[in-house]
Amino acid sequence: MPEKNLDFDRIIDRRNTKSVKYDLAAKKGMPEDVLPLWVADMDFRVSSYIQEAIARQVEHGVFGYSDTGEEYFEAVKGWMKRHHGWDVEADWLVKTPGVVFALSLAVKAFTEPGDSVLIQQPVYYPFKRVVEVNGRRTISNTLVYENNKYFMDFEDFEEKIIREKIKLFILCNPHNPVGRVWTEDELVRIGDICQKHHVIVVSDEIHGDFAFKGKHHVFTGLKKEYGEFTVTCTAPSKTFNLAGLQLSNIFISNPELRRAFRRQLDIVGYEEPNIMGMVACEAAYRDGDEWYEAMLEYVAGNIAFTREYVEKNIPGVTMAEHEGTYLVWLDFRQLGMTGEELEEMIVQRARLWLDGGAMFGESGTGFQRVNVACPRKILKEALERMKGAVLA
């Protein structure tokens, strides 16, 4: 059965579909006519294999308590092996309704109130939120921006682990929003530091299927001993546009860490996953390769289109070196605007809804994150709006 949903130029009207991206503008204080390229979901129709698998489940008509079986794990295992060379075991798997949910559980499982948790800003803003809402402190090993690319400061990383008595580090791999695909050398260097100082690593690898330059390295797979202190967070939601189906696959090879994590899952009362999420994930990982490869090629074209358009048409704006994710990171600092002035230009003049860089940490001030996983016609319109606002 051939894949049917390979027309990524097709514009699908998502308004009035309960879409967070399209239907909540007024509720979130945005003009109704903004063009949204903010939250990280795609404007593409999912693989036809996923649609048909869900349709069969709907046709069955019974939606009782459900859980995954061997077929589910084999599909997940096969994907991880084919695309990342990573061998996973069934015992390691813990299912949660999302990666952010899992991050919150990890904070509670592996730290105590008042403890410090290390993150690397500018970084996906829920990292800070799940730490602080649980009564812990965030410490940032802030990334260094040099020659249009971000790097880790390893000396600062180890110094803060020692000084702040860090017990838990949340790694973003690949990194959202700055678009880095960390090299093996970079990951081993921080891994060895964490091992030396007995720091547990929660590695958010939800964007791991989007490596456009370099290679995505599963952190825990780099050295056998890393499995003793690592929680790896994965999900089909970014890769296959399934965020609304609420299912993530968390891998924890250390039995002691897994028990502590599962205890927090028991405390919140979560047991059986969403049946549609299970059906979609299994279909995606078993049959979705053709759709995935075609989508990846299209998004790579959008990234290249964005870089060229910005370079040629929007003076004072630059795009950070992009290696992974479908979220590009634009630097507006040369325009000399305050944060408020930049937001006013983007929202009120360009009529765009992007993610302002300051939400990812103070070091993100002056930047904007742009989701380019959309039909190119929409992307071009967004960039033209941006150009008009900058040149006005």
Buried (B, 14 or more C-beta within 10 A) or exposed (E): EEBEBBEBEEEEEBEEEEBBBBBBBEEEEBEEEBBBBBBBBBBBBBBBBBBBBBEEBEEEEEEEEBEBEEEBBBBBBBBBEEBBEBEBEEEBBBBBBBBBBBBBBBBBBBBEEEBBBBBBBBBBBBBBBBBEEBEBBBBBBBBEBEEEBBBBBBEEBBEBBEEBEBBBBBBBBBBBBBBBBBEEEBBBBBBBBBBEBEBBBBBBBBBBBBBBEBEBBBBBBBBEEBBBBBBBBBBBBBBBBBBBBBBBBBBBBBEEBBEBBBEBBEEEEBEEBBBBBBBBBBBBBBBBBBBBEBBBEBBBBBBEBBBEBBEEBBEEBBBBBBBBBBBBBBBBBEBEBEBEEBBBBBBEBBBBBBBBBBBBBEBBBBBBBBBBBBBBEBBBBBBBBBBEBBEE
